[in-house]
């Protein structure tokens, strides 16, 4: 039977209530009661039934827990028990554990988990770039903050530091990586939504030519002639020379190891785990070596065969840095800006315009995956013979470009 309003507890009654009074506890209705202890303290309790069993839940101490708050807590808990069939005590403990776990889920810990998972799909050079960028630009501001407490304004503040120094290209990439970390956290139920919108109009957009490259064979010839007079090390000049001839990804060329080369068969076999597109590939990518490339490799081998890398840095266990190669490109060709990756674009343009080779052969030469996933699955052709012909044709074209403007000396009569 429900209690009359006049029978409900009030603050005057509670203050006058003491240990030894009867009844003890005093009931307020709907399972809420007040228990007095011998030491003078008074506790609110909720008595209910869950799954046919009586359950006593301690709510708090009066007056730190007011009567109105105790009634509100009792109503919410009764709803959990009667309607949702949830044990409020267990739910509270789980919430505390989750709160403690969330505090440990900082942006840095989640990002490191994400990087570990992405290692299955990304090339080592890309992973290294992400790690270096996060260490230098992100972790200092966001690293130690629980990821569920980070919003877009805080991420923007981090990115604006990069924007201020003009690093717009890497800022855009970093924003994409951060968004992917939040997507990863969302999939693991660490957060309830991704706070990073698709666009942030307050951030400047990077506008630039993708992979600046040579514009003509005349320019390629000029670069190669200047390279022959380059005053730097043999490792650096050979690396740039082979960038032009290989037309492979810069990180794959720069980090190439002697163990990957079979000079007798004139083949370079890139390890599957090192290939950028390895998630689409079932076997290692091979690069056919032209006569010119073989000669350059044999000469280089006399200098760096004692190191694992073709292009070893001052520390033999490490390859030349990306910055070193870019610096050499700038030094030997000053007409306009080009980058190592542009060698692939330049090769593709020249090979396609020649109309001497099938598109599939050119794409296989570049180790591009087929956009048609079904065709990619069934087409296992490697075009080895045609790729070898293409490799030799390309080296011959570069020689022609290099020698075409050579000034010949004549003896005077």
Number of C-alpha atoms within 10 A of each C-alpha: 5 8 11 9 9 7 11 12 17 12 13 8 11 17 11 8 20 19 16 11 11 9 10 15 21 19 19 21 18 16 16 23 22 23 20 20 13 9 8 9 13 21 18 26 21 24 15 19 15 14 11 7 7 9 13 12 16 12 20 17 16 19 14 9 15 14 18 11 13 21 21 12 17 24 16 12 21 24 14 16 17 14 9 10 13 16 18 16 14 10 12 11 11 12 12 12 12 13 12 11 13 16 15 16 20 20 25 22 16 21 24 14 14 18 18 11 12 12 13 12 15 19 20 17 16 13 16 13 12 18 16 12 17 20 13 10 16 22 18 12 13 19 17 15 17 19 24 20 13 17 12 14 11 13 18 17 14 19 21 18 14 19 20 10 8 13 14 20 15 17 23 18 13 19 19 13 18 19 19 16 22 25 19 19 23 15 12 11 10 19 18 12 13 18 17 20 8 8 8 12 7 8 15 15 13 14 8 9 9 10 15 17 20 21 14 12 17 15 16 22 21 19 24 22 19 15 20 13 10 15 12 11 8 15 20 23 22 20 23 25 18 20 22 23 23 24 23 21 18 22 20 18 19 23 20 23 20 19 12 15 19 12 15 7 9 15 17 19 16 19 15 16 18 18 23 20 16 20 14 15 17 10 13 15 20 19 23 22 26 22 14 16 21 15 13 15 20 12 13 17 16 9 14 18 16 12 18 18 21 27 29 24 16 9 9 15 10 14 21 20 15 13 9 11 21 15 12 19 21 15 15 20 19 10 11 11 13 19 18 24 20 21 26 20 19 19 22 18 13 14 19 13 10 9 9 10 15 11 13 15 20 20 14 20 25 20 20 14 15 15 8 8 11 9 10 14 12 8 10 10 10 14 13 15 10 17 23 19 14 21 23 19 15 20 20 16 17 21 16 14 21 21 14 13 12 11 7 5 6 6 4 4 3
